[in-house]
Amino acid sequence: MRACRFENFDITISGTSAPYAVLARSGGLEATGHFSVDITDPVWADAWAVLADPHAAPGDEQIVQVGDALFGELMQGNIWELWLDARAVHQGKGGLRVRLALHPPPVAALPWETLADARRGQLFAIDPEVLLVRLANLVDYVPRPRSLTAEPPITVLVAALEDPGGVQAEQELARVRKALAPLQPHALRLETLTGRVDAQALQKQIEAVQPHILHIISHGEPDGLYLWTDGELTLVRASQIAAMLRGVDSLRLVVLNACLAGQPSGDAPYASLAHHLLRTGVPAVIAMQFEIEETAASTFAAVLYEQLISGPCPGMVDVAVAAARKALYIRDASRADFVTPVLWLNGEDGCIFHLGAQEPQTQSRSPRESLPPPPLPDIHLEEKEAWFAQLPETIAPLELRFDYLNRRKQLAGLLDLLRKDEAALAAGLDVNPRRVQERLDIFRAEREHMDTLLAWLAEHQPPGQ
């Protein structure tokens, strides 16, 4: 049976312009640093546009490259050191819940769900040991979370709006209904609202059903959702949608299958529809930051609810979202569907309900274990410095430059950490041998990659370039 315990690794980014301030917290420890990119950078704007194109299939290698570059910008210096420490402590004991609190709108708009550590083949969106969520309650006012006790069946209300020229909502609803049939009627009760649904009809049905989960299939914008009004689809503002949900204490999760509803709005980092809903006291909101293919959306919903209700960690929405993202990746890794859903939480962990007498899922608070350390490895810093000094500042091929510059920056950061380790040893201070060895292993792997790349360029690049 898998462990359902995850330690929070909190990352808060704040400021009004680059370089932004970064604060990381884990296991009672803190680290600070800077973050230098945002969506106004043409390189990142282009990367976002590729992911957002509903007709594109960028491929998992390009998606991982974007996520690895984002990871490299974030995990530098002391923050990376804290990250390596946290991974080592919790490996095999559940995992880490990476909670992102992103104040600046241009930073929040980056495709954080692509986060990846390519050196370890680790893509956070689908990794069962690294849960990736965005957080509201560290940076925005949200009410005290409501009681999480729930008696089965869990009630899901799906509002599938008619759309004459776009979303085939009823077909998507039919696929979800079929996939969830094994859970009904004992574990799950499915209620539906279809057709030309207006705000009044939706509010009336919510009040009548008192759902645990509200799932809306429609079109969206960063600051609202399209509902029917006087015979046409009309944008209903986020504040109006939130007003519908105030006082609905049964509600634990809102799922917005509405493209762009997961994007930050305007100049206010927490003006999006998702954040308006979190302010009503809903423990979790899932929204789509890009347009998602319809069969992918129904696959995501089916796996999400199956895992949430009868999976290995029932009630834990972050675990269920990771499983649903993984299903989308397996279905088609070339598309960005698996990094499209964004999960926001209002609470310490991802648990949004406890079923009956089920024990609450609590995050790990295990003390850092003290094992006999292995001998300290030889750093050989002088030789590494000499090799790094010979690396070119940049390379010519545009298709390789982005990856090269990111890896070169990571190597520079590694050397800086190894210098600190060597200085600590010279001063007679304690140094963690496992951490030093991990840095050396990463450096060796990166060095081999760079040597291979530069050798290939020397062989294939025309003279004089």
N, C-alpha and C positions, 0 to 999 in steps of 0.2 A: 504494500500500500504506500502511495507516495506521500511525502511530507507536505502538509498544507501550512507551513510556517515560513513567513518571509520577513526579513529585517528591512526596515525602511532605509533607503539611501536617498536623502533629500538634496535636491539641487535647486537653488534659488538664484535667478539672474535678475539684476536690477540696474537702473540707470536710464539716462535719457539719450545717450549716444555712445557709439563704440569708442574705446573699449569698455564693455559693460562689466560690472562687478559680479563675481560668482562666489557663492557660499555653498559649500557641501557639508552635510552632516551625516554621520553614520556611527552607530554604537557609542554615542556619547562623545565622539571626537568631531573636530571641525577642520576644514581646510578652505583656503580662499584662493582666488585666482581672477583671471580676466578672460572675457570672451569677446572676440574682435570682429565677428561677422554678423550680418543680418540680411533680411530679404531685399534690402535696397541695393545690395551688392549685385551687379549684373550676373556674375557667375552663379550665385544662389537663386536669383530670379529665373535664370534659364533652367536650372535644375528643377525648380518648382514647376515651371511650365511644362516640362517633359512629363513629370509625374501626374500633373493635372489633366493632361490631354486624354480624353476618353477613348480616342481612336489609336493611341500609341501603345506599344508593348516594349518598353525600354529594356526589358530583360533583367533578371535578378542580379547579374554582375554589375550593371550600371546603378541599380537601386542600392546595392551594397556599397558601391564606391561612394555614392552620395552620403550614405549613412556613416561610412568610415571616416570621411572627411569631416563630418559634423562631430563625430566622436573625438577625432584628433584635435579639433578646435576647443572642445570642452575639457577633455581629460589631459590637462597639462600640469606639470609641477606637483605641488602638494595635493591637488585634487586627484591626480592620477595615482599618487602614492596611497591616498585614502581608499581609492577604488580597489587597487590591488590587494590592500589589506583586508577590505571587506569581503572580497571574493574568496580569498584564502580561508578566512574564518568560517564562512558559511557554505563552502563547497560541500555538496553531499548532505546538507542538513536542511534543505528546503530551498532557500535562495534569497535573492534581493528584490525588493520592490523599489524601482527607481521612480521617485515622485518629482515631477518637474513643476516648479512654480516660476512662471516666466512673465515678468512684469512688462518689459518693453514690447509693444505690438510688433515691431519689425523682427524681434527675436521669436516671439510666439508664433509668427507666421511661417517660420522655417519648418521643413518636414521632419519633425523630431521622431515620428514613428518609424523612420528609416534607420535610426541609430544602429550602428553595427561596429563590431571589433573584428575587422577582416582577418587579422593575424591569428585569431583563435577560431575563425569560422563562426562567429557568434553574431546572429541577427536578432536583436532584442525583441522585435515584434512577435517572433515565433518561438522564442527560447523559454521552455517551461521553468527555468531557474532564474530568469530575469523578467520581472513583470514591469511593464512600461505604462505609466499613467501620468496624467496632468492633474494638478492640484489647484483647488480654489481657496481652501480655508486658511492657507498661509498668507495670502495676499489680498483677500477680498472678504467682505462681510458675508457670512453665511449663518443661518440659524443653527441652533444646537440640533445634531442629528436625532431623528425620531427613533422610537423603539424598533428593534430589528426582529423581534419574535414574530413568526408567521406560522399559521397552521395550513397544511396542504388541504386542497390543491392551491398552487400559486396561480393567481388570475392574471392573464395577459389580455389586454385590450389592444387589438390591431385596428387602426383606422387607415383604410386603403382608399385614397381619394381618386376619383375618376380624373383621367387626364387625356383629353381627346387627341393631343398631338405628341405625347411623350411616354411617361412611365406607364408600363402595363401593370398597374397596382394589383388588380384582381388576380392576374396570373401569378404574380409574386406571392400573394396571399395564399393561393391554392398550393403552391410548392411548400410554403411554410406549414400550412395545415397538414399536409400529407406527412411531412417529416416529423411533426410533433404528435402524430396520432398515437404512437406507442405510450406516450406519457399521459394520455387522457383516459378516463376522467379523474383518476385518483391523485396523480401528482400535479397535473396542470389542467386548468380550465381556460379554454380559448374563447374569447368574445370578440366579435368583429363589428365594424361600422364601415360601410362601403358606399360608393356613389359620390354625389356632389355634396360633400360634407362641409357645412359651414361652422363657424365658431360656436354658435348656440347649440347645434346638434352635438358637437364634440363635447362641450361642457356638460350637457345633459346626460350623455352616455357615461362620461367619467364619474359623475355624481351617482348615477344609478348602479354602476358596476363596482365602483371602489376598487380599481385594479391595483395589483402589486407592481405591474409593469405596463407602461404605455408605449406602444410602438406605432409610429406615424410614418406612412409611406406617401410622400408628396415631393414637391420641389421646395428648395430653400434658398435663402441668402444668409450671409453672415449674421444679419440682425433680424431675421424673421423667417416665417414659414408661409407657404401658399395654401390658403383654404378658399372654399367657394363663397362668393358674396354676390348676390343679385345676378346669378347666372354666369359668372366668370371667376377664374382663379385670381385671387387678390392677395397681395402680401400683407400678412397680419404680423404686426411688430412683436419683437421678443417680449416686451413688457406686457402686451395683451395676452400672449400665450402663458406667461408666468402667472398672470392674474387668474386664469382658469384653474391652475393647479394649487393655488394657495388654499390651505385647509384640507387638502386631500391627503390625510395622514397615512392612508394605506400604501401610497405610492413609494416604491423603493428604487425604481429605475425608469428612465425615459430613453427610448431608442429612436433617434431621428434618422430615418433613411431618406434623407433629403440633401442632395448635393450642396456643398458649400456651407451647410448649417454648422459645420465644425470649424470654420475659419474665423480668426479674430475680426472684429468689426471696427473700421475707422481708426481713430487715434486712441481709442480707449481699449486697453488690453483685455478687460473683462466685461465688454459690452455685448458679447456674442450671445446668441440664443441659449447656448448651453449654460452660460454663467447666470443668465437671468433665471433659468430653471433651478440651478443649484441654490440660488438665494431663497427659493421657496421651502428649502429643507429637504429636497430630494437627495438621497445619498449618492446617486451616480447618474451620469448622463453619457450616452454614447451618440456621437454625431459623425457625419462624413465630411472630411475636409476636401475631398475631390468627388467628382461624379463616379459612381460605382456601377458596374455592369449588373443588370437585373438578376440574372441567375446567381451571380456572386453574392448579391445582397441577400437572397433567400438562403443560400448556403450558410452565410455568416449567421443569420438569425436562427436557423435550425440548430446549428452546432452550439451557438451561444446559450440557447434556452435548455438544450439537452444537458450541457455541462453544468449550467447554473443550478439545475434542479436535481439531476441524478448523476452528476459527474463525481470524480474522486474528492473534490473540495466543494460540496454543495453550498450555495449562498455566496461564494466568493466570485464577484463579478470580474475582477482582474485576471484570475485564473481562467475563467470561462472565455474572456475576450482573447487571451493568448491562444487558447485551443481553437477558437473560431478563426483567428488570423492565420494560424498554422494550416487549417483546412483550406483556406483561400490560397495560400502559398503552394500547397500540394496540388490543388486544382489547376492553377496556372501561375507559375513563378515569374513568367515574363511580364505580367501586368502589375500595376501598382495597387490592385484591389486590396491586397493583404496589409498595406500600410495606410489605407484610406480611413478606416474607423479610428476615431479618437475617443479615448476614455477619460472622463473627468470624474474625480472623486471629491466628496465632502466628508472627510473622516480620516482616522488614523490608518485604516487598512481597507481592503477591498471587500469586506463582508457586508452585504446589504440585507441579508436576512438569515435567521436561524430557524430551521424547520423543527417545530415541536420541541422535543426534549433534547435535540441535537446540541452538543457542547459548542459554545462559541469558538470560532477559529481565531486564535490569537497569534500575533506575530512573535517570532522568536526573540527571547531575551537572554539567550544562553551566554554565559560569560566567555570571554576569549580564553580558549584552552591553552595551557602551557605544556608544550611537548618538548622533549630534548632536542635542541637545535642541531642541525647538521653542521659540519665544519664550514667555515667561511670560504667561498670560492675566490680564486684569483681574478681581479678585475682587469689587469693589463690595460689601464686607461690610456697610457701614452701611445700605444700602438693604435688604439681605436681613434684617438684624437687625430693622429696623422692620416689615417684612412679617410676620416670625415672631411678633413681640410682639403682633400683632393676632389671632393664631389663638386660638380658644376652647380652654380646658383640656380639654374633652370635648364630646361631642355627644349628643343625646337618643336617636336611634333605636338600639335594642340591636343590630340586625342590621348596623349600620355602625360601631358604636363600637369594636369590637375592631380592625378594620383602621385606623380613624382614629388611635387612640392609638398603635398601632405605628408608623405613618408619621410621626406628630408626633415620636415619640421618635427616629426615624431622622434627621429634619430637625435636631433639636437636636444630635445627634451630628455631623452634617455641619458645622453652624455652628461647633462646637467645633474640628473639624479645620481648617476654613478660618481660624479665628482664629489657630491655631498657625502655619499657613502665612504669614499676614500678618505675624505677629510675627517669624517667621524671616527674612522678606524685609527687614523694618525693621532687623533686627540684622545684615544683610549675610551671612546664612548661605545655603548652597545649598538650593534647593527643586526638587523634581522637577516640571517643567512638565506632564508627561503625567498625573501623579497629581492635580495641582490641577485640570486640565481635566476629568478623569473625575469628580471630586467636584462640580464646577460643573455638568456635564451631568446628574448624578443629581439634584442640587438643583433644577435647572430642571424636570426631568420630574416630580419630586415636588410642586413648587410648582404646576404646571399641574393635576396630579391634585387637590390640595387645593382650589385655586380652583374647579375644576369641581364638586367635591363640595359645597362650601359654598354655591355659587350655586344648586345643585339644591335643597339644604335650605331656603334662603331662599325659594325659589319654591313648594315643596311643603309645608313645615312649617306647621302652623296657628299663628296669631298667639299670642304669649305663651308659646310653648314653646321 
